[in-house]
Amino acid sequence: MKIAIPEFQGRVAPVFDTCRRMLVFAQANGEEMPIADQDWSTVSRPDRVYRLKELQIDILLCGAISCGMEDQIHRRGIRLITWLAGEVPIILTAYGAGTVMEPEYAMPGTLGCRKRRKRRRETAHHTSADRSKSIWYGLDWR
């Protein structure tokens, strides 16, 4: 299994869409081994998902990500864990221990974001008639 983490100054990069460096790890025997350190400063937004697929990434651990990019990654079969913050080795250790979703690894102010994004994904497959009943599409923003 391959895990990718966008990195900035030793920490999980705050935004996947604009990250400049990607670290890739292989998980074997319960340990994560570094296998690639790539410069992504020239990788365009549309090409980022294709690059993850080329690298055969199974899981992306990241901070913030745009909804469109998140949807593309899900459609390509890559598991995505978002809204993470912290030093890369600590996040990797937490992922290996199964505790990466604990509040201490969440980006400040984003604890509710995980729930909202999950609800948005769950309602994304509804028809337009169903969307009027959704909490996201039934709101009057005036």
C-alpha positions in Angstrom: 0.0 0.0 0.0 1.3 3.5 -0.9 0.5 6.6 1.2 1.0 10.2 -0.1 1.4 13.2 2.1 1.7 16.8 0.7 4.5 18.4 2.8 5.6 21.9 3.8 8.5 22.5 6.2 8.2 19.0 7.7 4.5 19.3 8.3 1.4 18.3 6.4 0.9 21.0 3.8 -2.1 23.2 4.6 -3.7 22.9 1.1 -3.3 19.9 -1.3 -4.3 21.9 -4.4 -1.3 24.1 -4.2 1.3 22.0 -2.4 4.9 22.1 -3.7 6.2 18.8 -2.4 4.8 15.3 -2.1 6.1 12.6 0.1 5.3 8.9 -0.8 5.6 6.1 1.7 5.1 2.3 1.3 3.4 0.6 4.2 4.8 -2.9 4.9 4.8 -5.0 8.0 3.1 -2.2 10.0 5.8 0.4 9.1 5.8 3.2 6.7 9.0 3.4 4.6 9.8 6.5 2.5 10.0 5.8 -1.2 9.7 9.1 -3.0 10.1 12.9 -2.3 8.8 14.8 -5.3 8.7 18.4 -6.4 5.1 19.3 -7.3 5.7 23.0 -7.8 5.2 22.6 -11.6 2.3 20.0 -11.4 -0.9 21.8 -12.4 -4.1 21.3 -10.5 -5.7 19.1 -13.2 -2.6 16.9 -13.3 -2.4 16.3 -9.6 -4.9 13.5 -9.5 -3.4 11.8 -12.5 0.1 12.0 -10.9 -1.3 10.3 -7.8 -2.7 7.5 -10.0 0.6 7.2 -11.8 2.4 6.8 -8.5 -0.2 4.1 -7.6 -1.2 5.9 -4.4 -3.8 4.1 -2.3 -4.3 6.7 0.5 -3.8 10.5 0.5 -3.4 12.1 4.0 -3.7 15.9 3.6 -4.9 19.2 5.1 -7.5 21.2 3.2 -8.6 20.3 -0.3 -11.1 21.8 -2.7 -14.4 19.9 -3.2 -13.7 19.4 -6.9 -10.3 17.9 -6.3 -11.7 15.7 -3.5 -14.4 14.4 -5.8 -11.8 13.6 -8.6 -9.6 11.7 -6.1 -12.6 9.7 -4.8 -13.6 8.8 -8.4 -10.1 7.4 -9.0 -10.4 5.0 -6.1 -7.9 6.8 -3.8 -8.8 6.9 -0.1 -8.7 10.4 1.2 -8.2 11.6 4.8 -8.4 15.4 5.0 -8.2 18.2 7.5 -5.0 16.9 9.1 -2.3 19.0 10.6 1.0 18.2 12.2 4.5 16.9 11.6 4.7 14.2 8.9 6.2 11.5 11.1 3.6 12.1 13.8 0.7 11.9 11.3 2.2 8.7 9.8 2.5 7.1 13.2 -1.1 8.1 14.0 -2.3 6.6 10.7 -0.5 3.4 11.4 -2.0 3.3 14.9 -5.5 4.0 13.6 -5.8 7.2 15.6 -5.3 9.8 12.8 -8.9 10.9 13.0 -8.5 12.0 16.7 -9.0 15.8 17.3 -5.4 16.4 18.1 -4.4 15.8 14.5 -7.2 18.0 13.0 -6.4 21.4 11.4 -7.4 24.1 13.9 -11.1 25.1 13.5 -11.9 22.1 11.2 -13.5 19.5 13.5 -16.9 20.1 12.0 -15.6 20.1 8.4 -15.1 16.4 8.4 -18.8 15.8 9.2 -20.0 18.4 6.6 -17.8 17.0 3.8 -19.1 13.5 4.6 -22.7 14.6 4.4 -22.0 16.5 1.1 -20.5 13.3 -0.4 -23.5 11.3 0.8 -25.9 13.6 -1.0 -23.9 14.1 -4.1 -25.4 11.1 -5.9 -29.0 12.4 -5.5 -31.0 13.6 -8.5 -31.8 17.3 -8.8 -35.3 16.6 -7.5 -33.8 15.0 -4.4 -31.4 17.9 -3.9 -34.2 20.3 -3.0 -34.6 18.1 0.2 -30.9 18.1 1.0 -29.6 20.4 3.7 -27.1 21.8 1.2 -29.4 22.5 -1.7 -32.5 23.5 0.2 -31.1 26.6 1.9 -32.0 30.1 0.9 -28.8 32.1 0.8 -30.3 35.6 0.4 
